[in-house]
């Protein structure tokens, strides 16, 4: 069973930065897509950023130019570098590993890490 462990969340002021980490217990090259999702209170879970096995990336419009999704295959890890954070970025951030960009019942998910952007 593959496990994904997120870390790096916390409280940050508007305009600040955070770097989330997602460590997998399996070789991440086995997955076609690894991605970060977030769920804000009262809202559905949404894709924030993803990276394909070949290195193609996809970002939500709301984070383009502010977030990046580095990958370290040697460490079986992906990251989410978040800059210029604003209160709308608040939510629980989840790491996903799977075969498709769309959510599938065969996906693996981490337990989530809370990000709160507030002054």
N, C-alpha and C positions, 0 to 999 in steps of 0.2 A: 504494500500500500504506500503510495507516494504521499509525503507530507510536505506542506508549504508553511513556512514559519515567517510571519511578517514582524518587523520591528522598526523603531524609529519615530513612531508617532508621538504626539505631545501637544502642548499648548504653545502657540506662537502668536506674536502680534501681527497685525496687518502690515504687509510689506516685507515680512520676514521670509525665511527659507527653512525647509526641512528636507531631509533625505530619508526616504523609506527603503528598507531592505526586505527582500523575499528570498529566503534560502530554501532550496529544494533538496529532498533526500534522494532524488534520482537525477540522472544526467538530463539536463534541460534540453539538450539537442534532440531528445526523444519527442519533444512536443513541437507541434507546428506553430503554436502561438502561446506566448505568455503575456499576461496583461494585468493591469491594475484597474479595479473597479472601485467605486465609492457609493456609499448610501448615506444620504443626509436624512435627518429626522423627518418622517412623514413623506418621504419620496422613495421612488423605486431605485434599485441599484442601477448604476450607469457606468458605461465604459469611460475611463479617464485616458488611458494610454495603453498601447500594446505593441509588441514586437514579434515579428515572425521569425521562423528559424533562419531565413535568409537575410534577416536584418531589416526588413521593411517595417515601417512604423505607422501608427495610426493614433491620432490624438483627438479628443473632444474639442470642439471649437472653443469652448470656454477656457481651455488651458494652453492652446497653441501659443508658442512663443514664450511661455512661462515654465512649462514642465518638459523634462526630458526623461528618457527611459534607458539608461545604460544597462549593459549586460556583461556579466563576467562568466563565461562558460566554464572556465577552469574551477570556479568556486560554486558552480551550479546556482547562480544567483542573478536576480535582476533587481534593479533599483528604480526608485521614482524620485528624481530631483525636482523639488517644487520651489520655485522662486516667485517673488512678488505675490505672496499669498494674500487672499482676501477672505472675508467672513463666509462667502459663498462656497469656499473650498472646504468648509467644515463638514466632517462626516467620518464614517468608519471606512477605512480603505482596505480592500481585499486583493490578494494576489490570486490569479487564476492561471492554470496550465491546462492546455487542451489541444484538440486537433483543429478547431475552427475558430474564426473570429466571433461567430455567434455563440451564445451560451448553449451548452449541451449537457445532458444529464451524465455524460461521461467525463466532464471536467473535474479537475481537482481544485479545491479552494483552501486558502488559509483561513485562520480564525479571525483575522481582521485586526487592524490597529487604529486607534482613535486619533484623529487630527482635529484640533480645535483652533480656529483662528479668531482671536478676540483681543481687544485692548483692555 
